[in-house]
Amino acid sequence: MQKRKLGNSGLEVSALGFGCMGLNFLDGKGLDKKDAVTLLRNAVERGIIFFDTAEAYGPYTNEEIVGEGLQPYRKDVVIATKFGCKNARPTTGLDSRPETIRAVVEASLKRLKTDYIDLLYQHRVDPNVPIEDVAGTVKDLIQEGKVKYFGLSEASAKTIRKAHSIQPVTALQSEYSLFWREPENEIIPTLEELGIGFVPFSPLGKGFLTGTINSKLADADRRNVIPRFSEENIKANLVLVDALSEIANQKNVTTGQLALAWILAQKPWIAPIPGTTKLHRLEENIGSTNIVLTADELAKIKTTVNGITLVGDRYPEVLEKQIDRS
């Protein structure tokens, strides 16, 4: 698989990463540990070297799975994890106090079976802790060799600039897809200006852009708490999937592959991290890296999406309030 550098940092990752959250923490159909480990190793064997986890996924258990799965390949892969959720639970609030960051890193290192974290993100910006203190703490951890690179997640342009002035930010991880294009307004131009890479999570719209969701979700599906995935909003938003499916069929690719190829075509320093629990979906996702979209095809996609108004918030209210809008 082709590799990409995240901005000016020098950190090289596979063009497509692997979002590990769903292995045991998303839609109620997670894998047992053995199968999850096998899938991670299949991903490595197929060229993916960039893996994303967090202490909050599980909590804790996702890092354990990633640690075990990637241990045989540790020197050849890039592992990203996160701090910043109070007691490792997103719904309980935020906590990025320096002492908490240090404690989280020590615990994550043990679960990940490693002595360094390649890319350490602040999971969400904590309004009660100056971002300068957060960046300074991570800077110290980098100097100590426990962390290699610093990242932010769902941070505003203002916060990114402040953090970057203390410790260079290697990557921003935020939601970005044909289902959510808000980063195009201010975030992507800021990242380009500062030489920061972009790691879009949910590049398939939490599965919506695969075309496999067309009605009410199963009761056990964690996405039920997301307004965008109410039965009513699913039906309303299917107009987007239908339109993209027509373009994908003309290209002889799947709708999901089209969505990933579109993201990869936006900037050479963007590396999306789709997740899956299925080997055939993993292979389908990887196939997107070989798809070249022409200027005419990209223009058609843009015109199509611009003509569609999507409905539904992308988070439940308690998590929507944690988005940095400074």
C-alpha positions as a printed NumPy array, in Angstrom:
array([[  0.   ,   0.   ,   0.   ],
       [  1.108,   3.553,  -0.68 ],
       [  2.277,   5.584,   2.288],
       [  1.653,   9.177,   3.217],
       [  3.343,  11.685,   5.491],
       [  1.185,  13.486,   8.014],
       [  2.004,  17.094,   7.256],
       [  5.536,  18.308,   7.827],
       [  6.173,  16.076,  10.831],
       [  7.852,  13.256,   8.968],
       [  5.487,  10.66 ,  10.439],
       [  4.793,   8.186,   7.638],
       [  1.66 ,   6.061,   7.703],
       [ -0.234,   3.839,   5.291],
       [ -2.586,   5.829,   3.061],
       [ -5.418,   4.   ,   4.769],
       [ -5.353,   3.391,   8.477],
       [ -7.527,   1.169,  10.666],
       [ -9.934,   2.584,  13.214],
       [-10.   ,  -0.032,  15.954],
       [-12.898,   1.231,  18.069],
       [-15.516,  -0.941,  16.416],
       [-13.631,  -4.154,  17.126],
       [-15.376,  -4.26 ,  20.48 ],
       [-16.98 ,  -0.894,  21.117],
       [-19.437,   0.329,  18.525],
       [-22.441,  -1.407,  17.086],
       [-23.149,  -4.249,  19.475],
       [-21.574,  -6.838,  17.206],
       [-17.965,  -6.658,  18.298],
       [-15.533,  -9.502,  17.867],
       [-14.146, -11.729,  20.554],
       [-10.511, -11.043,  21.314],
       [ -9.101, -13.896,  19.25 ],
       [-10.974, -12.876,  16.113],
       [-10.111,  -9.208,  16.63 ],
       [ -6.417, -10.036,  16.941],
       [ -6.616, -12.11 ,  13.764],
       [ -8.268,  -9.235,  11.863],
       [ -5.602,  -6.765,  13.001],
       [ -2.86 ,  -9.069,  11.806],
       [ -4.647,  -9.552,   8.499],
       [ -4.67 ,  -5.772,   8.129],
       [ -0.906,  -5.594,   8.654],
       [ -0.286,  -8.389,   6.177],
       [ -2.301,  -6.408,   3.618],
       [ -0.255,  -3.247,   4.039],
       [ -1.995,  -1.251,   6.755],
       [  0.494,   0.052,   9.311],
       [ -1.551,   2.813,  10.987],
       [ -3.856,   1.819,  13.848],
       [ -6.062,   4.011,  16.027],
       [ -7.344,   3.201,  19.503],
       [ -8.061,   4.961,  22.818],
       [ -8.318,   4.178,  26.506],
       [-11.978,   5.2  ,  26.278],
       [-12.819,   2.399,  23.856],
       [-14.134,  -0.339,  26.068],
       [-12.986,   1.373,  28.209],
       [ -9.449,  -0.025,  28.209],
       [-10.14 ,  -3.329,  26.452],
       [ -9.619,  -1.968,  22.939],
       [ -6.046,  -0.993,  23.746],
       [ -5.447,  -4.493,  25.111],
       [ -6.667,  -6.025,  21.853],
       [ -4.512,  -3.682,  19.79 ],
       [ -1.506,  -4.351,  21.981],
       [ -1.786,  -8.096,  21.599],
       [ -2.652,  -7.999,  17.924],
       [  0.195,  -5.737,  16.884],
       [  2.912,  -6.934,  19.254],
       [  4.625,  -9.133,  16.598],
       [  4.797,  -6.112,  14.257],
       [  5.488,  -3.364,  16.787],
       [  8.534,  -1.849,  15.066],
       [  6.733,  -1.752,  11.722],
       [  3.443,  -0.133,  12.724],
       [  2.224,   3.242,  13.94 ],
       [ -0.078,   3.108,  16.967],
       [ -2.19 ,   6.102,  17.925],
       [ -4.113,   6.366,  21.174],
       [ -5.813,   9.083,  23.183],
       [ -6.279,  10.713,  26.587],
       [ -8.795,  13.25 ,  27.788],
       [-12.051,  11.535,  28.813],
       [-12.841,  11.597,  32.513],
       [-12.36 ,   8.094,  33.912],
       [-11.965,   6.904,  30.309],
       [-15.67 ,   7.36 ,  29.678],
       [-16.697,  10.015,  27.134],
       [-20.126,  10.568,  28.667],
       [-18.704,  11.444,  32.11 ],
       [-16.861,  14.546,  30.964],
       [-13.314,  15.622,  30.152],
       [-10.044,  15.569,  32.051],
       [ -6.774,  16.702,  30.492],
       [ -4.961,  17.775,  33.632],
       [ -1.216,  17.15 ,  33.273],
       [ -1.203,  14.536,  36.029],
       [ -4.064,  12.708,  34.324],
       [ -2.296,  12.74 ,  30.962],
       [  0.766,  11.156,  32.527],
       [ -1.258,   8.509,  34.347],
       [ -3.19 ,   7.642,  31.184],
       [ -0.005,   7.309,  29.151],
       [  1.594,   4.959,  31.673],
       [ -1.506,   2.751,  31.714],
       [ -1.844,   2.807,  27.921],
       [  1.766,   1.76 ,  27.463],
       [  1.116,  -1.347,  29.553],
       [ -2.083,  -2.268,  27.731],
       [ -0.467,  -1.701,  24.357],
       [  2.53 ,  -3.828,  25.355],
       [  4.983,  -1.164,  24.245],
       [  7.369,   1.406,  25.663],
       [  6.334,   4.24 ,  23.369],
       [  3.201,   5.638,  21.751],
       [  3.687,   6.781,  18.178],
       [  0.902,   9.36 ,  18.099],
       [ -0.842,  10.634,  21.219],
       [ -4.068,  12.582,  20.758],
       [ -6.059,  14.696,  23.124],
       [ -9.429,  13.   ,  22.653],
       [-11.439,  16.165,  23.161],
       [-10.382,  19.681,  24.099],
       [-10.85 ,  20.257,  27.836],
       [-12.156,  23.813,  28.437],
       [-10.937,  23.65 ,  32.044],
       [ -7.272,  23.034,  31.175],
       [ -5.325,  25.513,  29.019],
       [ -4.292,  23.86 ,  25.785],
       [ -0.801,  25.26 ,  26.39 ],
       [ -0.554,  23.074,  29.511],
       [ -1.725,  20.043,  27.573],
       [  0.766,  20.625,  24.769],
       [  3.526,  21.26 ,  27.285],
       [  2.838,  17.991,  29.076],
       [  2.917,  16.019,  25.83 ],
       [  6.116,  17.869,  24.883],
       [  7.691,  16.58 ,  28.084],
       [  6.507,  13.042,  27.329],
       [  8.065,  13.291,  23.878],
       [ 11.36 ,  14.41 ,  25.389],
       [ 11.173,  11.435,  27.761],
       [ 10.724,   9.052,  24.817],
       [  7.308,   7.794,  25.894],
       [  5.534,   9.539,  23.006],
       [  6.757,  10.353,  19.512],
       [  4.143,  12.702,  18.068],
       [  1.33 ,  14.926,  19.351],
       [ -2.191,  15.074,  17.95 ],
       [ -5.535,  16.725,  18.639],
       [ -9.062,  15.521,  17.969],
       [-12.102,  17.635,  17.105],
       [-10.174,  20.82 ,  17.954],
       [-10.971,  24.253,  16.56 ],
       [ -8.536,  26.192,  14.373],
       [ -7.851,  28.559,  17.272],
       [ -6.972,  25.706,  19.625],
       [ -4.808,  24.025,  16.991],
       [ -2.768,  27.203,  16.57 ],
       [ -2.273,  27.623,  20.321],
       [ -1.167,  24.016,  20.815],
       [  1.071,  24.076,  17.749],
       [  2.975,  27.061,  19.143],
       [  4.009,  25.017,  22.197],
       [  4.526,  21.556,  20.679],
       [  4.168,  20.976,  16.936],
       [  0.923,  19.147,  16.204],
       [  1.489,  16.235,  13.856],
       [ -2.125,  15.396,  13.099],
       [ -5.693,  16.411,  13.728],
       [ -8.246,  13.64 ,  13.969],
       [-11.789,  14.749,  13.271],
       [-14.834,  13.448,  11.472],
       [-14.749,  14.041,   7.724],
       [-16.573,  12.335,   4.903],
       [-19.102,  12.941,   2.17 ],
       [-21.571,  12.734,   5.058],
       [-19.831,  15.514,   7.063],
       [-17.783,  18.14 ,   5.229],
       [-17.604,  20.927,   7.79 ],
       [-13.769,  20.663,   8.139],
       [-13.468,  22.074,   4.623],
       [-14.556,  25.507,   5.865],
       [-11.752,  26.369,   8.276],
       [ -9.963,  23.287,   9.577],
       [ -8.393,  21.931,   6.387],
       [ -7.028,  25.349,   5.322],
       [ -5.524,  25.774,   8.802],
       [ -3.896,  22.353,   8.698],
       [ -2.457,  23.065,   5.256],
       [ -1.054,  26.381,   6.41 ],
       [  0.61 ,  24.873,   9.483],
       [  1.797,  21.647,   7.855],
       [ -0.376,  19.358,   9.993],
       [ -1.75 ,  16.034,   8.774],
       [ -5.424,  15.142,   8.84 ],
       [ -6.767,  11.777,  10.025],
       [-10.494,  11.598,   9.285],
       [-12.472,   9.233,  11.479],
       [-15.812,   7.856,  10.31 ],
       [-14.797,   8.387,   6.657],
       [-17.691,   6.121,   5.716],
       [-20.17 ,   8.109,   7.783],
       [-20.193,   5.488,  10.541],
       [-21.13 ,   2.938,   7.909],
       [-23.881,   4.978,   6.283],
       [-21.925,   5.582,   3.073],
       [-21.47 ,   1.863,   2.462],
       [-25.103,   1.669,   1.388],
       [-25.842,  -1.135,   3.825],
       [-28.094,   0.955,   6.107],
       [-31.563,   1.68 ,   4.762],
       [-33.873,   1.247,   7.732],
       [-34.009,   1.26 ,  11.542],
       [-30.86 ,  -0.036,  13.245],
       [-30.857,  -3.094,  15.477],
       [-31.688,  -2.343,  19.104],
       [-28.171,  -3.277,  20.269],
       [-26.494,  -0.896,  17.808],
       [-24.688,   1.921,  19.634],
       [-25.414,   4.289,  16.763],
       [-29.038,   4.449,  17.931],
       [-28.057,   7.286,  20.291],
       [-26.896,   9.402,  17.347],
       [-29.647,  11.667,  16.   ],
       [-28.362,  11.2  ,  12.455],
       [-29.253,   7.514,  12.76 ],
       [-32.863,   7.854,  13.857],
       [-35.193,   5.92 ,  11.576],
       [-36.62 ,   9.156,  10.213],
       [-33.227,  10.705,   9.487],
       [-31.867,   7.542,   7.893],
       [-34.72 ,   7.612,   5.397],
       [-34.186,  11.315,   4.693],
       [-30.431,  10.97 ,   4.17 ],
       [-30.606,   7.976,   1.844],
       [-30.849,  10.427,  -1.036],
       [-27.092,  10.958,  -0.616],
       [-26.28 ,   7.262,  -0.722],
       [-28.518,   6.722,  -3.722],
       [-26.803,   9.532,  -5.625],
       [-23.313,   8.276,  -4.764],
       [-24.283,   4.718,  -5.651],
       [-25.101,   5.833,  -9.186],
       [-21.635,   7.366,  -9.566],
       [-19.977,   4.314,  -7.997],
       [-21.798,   1.951, -10.355],
       [-20.582,   3.941, -13.339],
       [-17.035,   3.603, -11.962],
       [-17.539,  -0.11 , -11.219],
       [-16.631,   0.341,  -7.553],
       [-18.661,   0.107,  -4.339],
       [-20.189,   3.193,  -2.776],
       [-17.879,   2.794,   0.213],
       [-14.825,   2.613,  -2.018],
       [-15.938,   5.746,  -3.824],
       [-16.301,   7.573,  -0.503],
       [-12.804,   6.569,   0.633],
       [-11.214,   7.315,  -2.748],
       [-12.829,  10.765,  -2.607],
       [-11.213,  11.508,   0.753],
       [ -7.82 ,  10.266,  -0.417],
       [ -8.073,  12.551,  -3.433],
       [ -8.592,  15.694,  -1.345],
       [ -5.048,  16.17 ,   0.003],
       [ -1.879,  14.028,  -0.009],
       [ -1.518,  14.483,   3.759],
       [ -4.909,  12.979,   4.62 ],
       [ -5.03 ,   9.394,   5.928],
       [ -8.537,   8.176,   6.821],
       [ -9.09 ,   5.421,   9.376],
       [-12.163,   3.365,   8.506],
       [-12.98 ,   0.531,  10.876],
       [-14.553,  -2.847,  10.322],
       [-15.037,  -6.229,  11.939],
       [-15.132,  -8.161,   8.668],
       [-12.236,  -9.328,   6.511],
       [-14.099,  -8.792,   3.242],
       [-14.885,  -5.206,   4.251],
       [-11.245,  -4.684,   5.148],
       [-10.245,  -5.86 ,   1.688],
       [-12.922,  -3.691,   0.108],
       [-11.617,  -0.648,   1.977],
       [ -8.054,  -1.373,   0.943],
       [ -9.214,  -1.565,  -2.67 ],
       [-10.127,   2.122,  -2.489],
       [ -6.445,   3.059,  -2.413],
       [ -6.096,   1.876,  -6.015],
       [ -9.003,   3.954,  -7.335],
       [ -8.132,   7.118,  -9.245],
       [-10.903,   9.679,  -9.55 ],
       [-10.636,  12.037, -12.511],
       [-11.17 ,  15.773, -12.219],
       [-14.537,  15.352, -13.912],
       [-15.563,  12.616, -11.49 ],
       [-14.522,  14.689,  -8.481],
       [-16.437,  17.659,  -9.835],
       [-19.529,  15.505, -10.333],
       [-19.318,  14.204,  -6.773],
       [-18.943,  17.738,  -5.435],
       [-21.898,  19.038,  -7.417],
       [-24.015,  16.078,  -6.338],
       [-23.239,  16.43 ,  -2.641],
       [-23.603,  20.211,  -2.659],
       [-27.147,  19.759,  -3.908],
       [-28.2  ,  17.585,  -0.978],
       [-29.149,  18.812,   2.509],
       [-28.465,  16.226,   5.217],
       [-30.347,  16.086,   8.522],
       [-29.529,  15.014,  12.084],
       [-26.778,  15.892,  14.569],
       [-23.715,  13.667,  14.501],
       [-23.56 ,  13.212,  18.3  ],
       [-26.047,  12.881,  21.156],
       [-26.374,  16.094,  23.128],
       [-23.944,  15.146,  25.922],
       [-21.14 ,  14.54 ,  23.408],
       [-22.11 ,  17.397,  21.103],
       [-21.389,  19.754,  23.99 ],
       [-17.803,  18.49 ,  24.153],
       [-16.946,  19.728,  20.656],
       [-14.417,  22.555,  20.734],
       [-16.019,  25.624,  19.176],
       [-13.606,  28.249,  20.48 ]])
